[in-house]
Amino acid sequence: MRAAKVKDNDALRGGNVVMFYDGLPVHKGFRTLMDPKRYTPLPDDWTIGIADVVQSTIAIAENRYKAVNMAGAAVIAAVTNALEGRNFPFVFGGDGASFATSPDDREKAQAALAATAVWVGAELDLALRVAMVPIAAIRAEGLDVSVARYGVSKDLSYAMFSGGGLAWADVAMKRGEFAIPPAAPGTWPDLTGLSCRFQEMKSTRGVVLSVLVMPRPDANPGAFRMLTEEIVTMVENSPNAGRPVPAEGPGMVWPPSGVWLEVRAAPGPRLIRRAIVLGQTLLAYLVMRGGIRVGSFVPSRYLQQVVANSDFRKYDDGLRMIIDGSPELADMLERRLRSSSKIAFYGMHRQDGAIMTCFTQSALRPDHVHFIDGARGGYAAAASALKAARAVEMSR
């Protein structure tokens, strides 16, 4: 959503989420987000919430990639619903998610995060690690968390992060620091609007690439910025690359392959949940397949918004992209990244398709969000490749 530029700089230092985040300018060009000048430091009294699926690589090897993605997207859905739809900065990481919250919203956000961890364990049979990290603790390490807004469409913007603090918070969480107390057994988050009804999106150019590029600790920031700008430019200017979401929108079948995940996200007894979700998905399928207008809901317009709003590339202390490209482009990107080993670590994973997990607060609103990941490992597989490359480099 559009936001006016904040006129009073004091407002940027306040804790109020509306005064800070909604007051940030929305940037249109993704390449411009490589520039640190586009980012504004979070207020000192804010907190970073962070979550990731433990041993996600094993779960993905067991073909549970939809469940892994659902767990990550559930964090964002639960916190959004807990904050009654207020805007806040967040980023989806495939097998987890991160977000920032003001002091006014911290308690609600933490409760939603703790409840989501319980739900992921009980319903998805996955372990979700969760933590709340104060900005002050990050800055005490000489790092920072700054945020910018990227307008993917005229209706929606996503948060981008820089400063190194988000990556540090993730590592600290994995060391067991800043963990939050678990919610009581049976505590369920509000996951209204979370779904995954669209079909897998097959590559039309040859391969779906999951790309992750992170700076080396000793890298020159300017050199890393130039590298990421070059990679983004290579992709944007190539006729052999594009977003993984088809221009006409993803397809649907009934029942959708992810219907069991949506059943698990719904409240109430399991049999009743299943009946309700099957009925809802059948109705949605008939409306979308038939192009039937229902009141002010127009299927073709909704699909256009799905394509425009898809979150297939982002910057959060590094570059993440899910792109549909040719094998030749993939080879070219890999050669360029391999030649930049003194500047960055990278992970790249090739697969034949992409998947979408959706969070729609209302089908009548144009700001529904759609998280994209690779269909056969995605960001988690790219992260594993990056960690392996880093381990080899550090052992030399």
Beta strands, then each sheet from edge to edge (+ up, - down):
strand 1: 26-27
strand 2: 40-41
strand 3: 47-53
strand 4: 90-92
strand 5: 96-101
strand 6: 128-134
strand 7: 146-151
strand 8: 157-162
strand 9: 194-195
strand 10: 201-202
strand 11: 207-215
strand 12: 241-242
strand 13: 310-311
strand 14: 313-315
strand 15: 319-325
strand 16: 344-351
strand 17: 353-359
strand 18: 369-374
sheet 1: 1+ 7+ 2-
sheet 2: 1+ 7+ 8-
sheet 3: 4+ 5- 3+ 6-
sheet 4: 9+ 17- 10+
sheet 5: 9+ 17- 18+ 13+
sheet 6: 12+ 15- 11+ 16-
sheet 7: 12+ 15- 14+
end
